[in-house]
Amino acid sequence: MRDYLIDLVRHTHDLGTIDLVKISGDDAGTNINAMATDQTVVLNAKFKDKINDFSGTFGMPNLNNLKTILNTQEYVNDARITVTRQNRNDAEVPVGLHFDNKTGDFSNDYRFMSQEMVNEKLNVGTFKGADWDVEFNPTDLNIQRLKMQSQINPAETKFSTITKDGNLVISVGDVSTHAGTFVFESNVSGTLNSGWKWPMTAVIKILSLDGDKTMRISDKGAMEIAVDSGIGEYSYIIPALSK
């Protein structure tokens, strides 16, 4: 259980803009949905293995508190983590996590949010897909080059994407400011002409996550970064900010 929770926290809370996730568990699997507080990113994810204790729908709020508990030394080795349940409206529903250390003399409780409350606070629609014009697996080198451009141009919060001569080109800034341009991916198929702009910090943080990454961009104004952590499959949908 601890490995799943750590993976969840790393791929949500550690982005810096997500502190509430919705868990929906049934016979088909365990799904995760979230939205950044600034609405720049929508997350649809799924654990590769079904977590039987996560059956039902509930929220996991205050992920910073959950991260603190998981990183507490008492729970690093041989912790016992159990899902607590209560009877509500004639149904057993998950209401929290109970942590015990190896010797049973140190414990904590982390409370879930009810289905009704999380549905009210986190209304994430189902992404129906897009016609992706460009798709590729970004390299560590090119991710680092994007970080370099961000460091060189710290005042720029957005970057734009176009294709040129078969390459995906990223531009930062414009003719009225300090600016930078570089080839992010060579030899891509498909064409991007619209010059949509994307949130710099959000994209860099997602690309910095652990896992295998696939990046997809639609010329109609959507980007997806899929991250396979080995434990979960995380799909980050990023609407374009502007042209």
Secondary structure as UniProt FT lines:
FT   HELIX           2..10
FT   TURN            11..12
FT   HELIX           13..15
FT   STRAND          20..26
FT   TURN            27..28
FT   STRAND          29..35
FT   TURN            37..38
FT   STRAND          42..47
FT   HELIX           52..54
FT   STRAND          56..61
FT   HELIX           63..71
FT   HELIX           73..75
FT   STRAND          80..88
FT   TURN            89..90
FT   STRAND          91..100
FT   TURN            102..103
FT   STRAND          107..111
FT   HELIX           115..121
FT   STRAND          134..136
FT   HELIX           140..152
FT   TURN            154..155
FT   STRAND          158..164
FT   TURN            165..166
FT   STRAND          167..172
FT   TURN            175..176
FT   STRAND          180..185
FT   STRAND          197..199
FT   HELIX           200..207
FT   STRAND          212..218
FT   TURN            219..221
FT   STRAND          222..228
FT   STRAND          232..239
//
